[in-house]
């Protein structure tokens, strides 16, 4: 099932523990959704951008990349997780890393399609968010969720201090739609959810 949200973002809900997928133009963000869920968009997808390397966001990367003939992009610090079961936490989910070598290693300030890459470490060392300045939409992976929550920082590569800095940075953005790695997106007031997550981290984990 696929839900049309903003003028440019389609939400493909993750099933069970697997992360959401989002389609923005010719970019599929994350590959935890099943190939069947994205098959009808296969001719459209030219890039698969991974918000981070955890298994629940990369489980079907190999199959989707092959089906779409798409280039795979991930921040350079999380690239090892595509081939390393420890970095991807694959064994925690009863799976294996996809064994894919990325085509593009991303850095802060890069662009893929119409999306700006923001390096937002904390959940993992190479976590990223993707921002559309034109629509003020943020695809946030596991950095921040729409319930005012945030991703765990006690996994390998995680850091509470780095996550706090990332949330501080995101609160400076004008965010309308917020599209998280888990849970339901919102089309309005995304910056309020980010501010709530920032305050929760400070008050409960400071």
Secondary structure, DSSP 8 states (H G I E B T S, - for coil): -EEE-SSSEEEE---TTS--EEEETTEEE---S-HHHHGGGTTT--EEE-S---HHHHTTHHHHHHHHT-EEEEETTTGGGGT-HHHHTGGGGT--------SEEE-TT-EETTEEEEE--SSSTT-EEEEETTTTEEEEETT--TTS----S-STT--HHHHHHHHHHHHTS--SEEEESSS--BSS-HHHHHHHHHHHHHHHH-
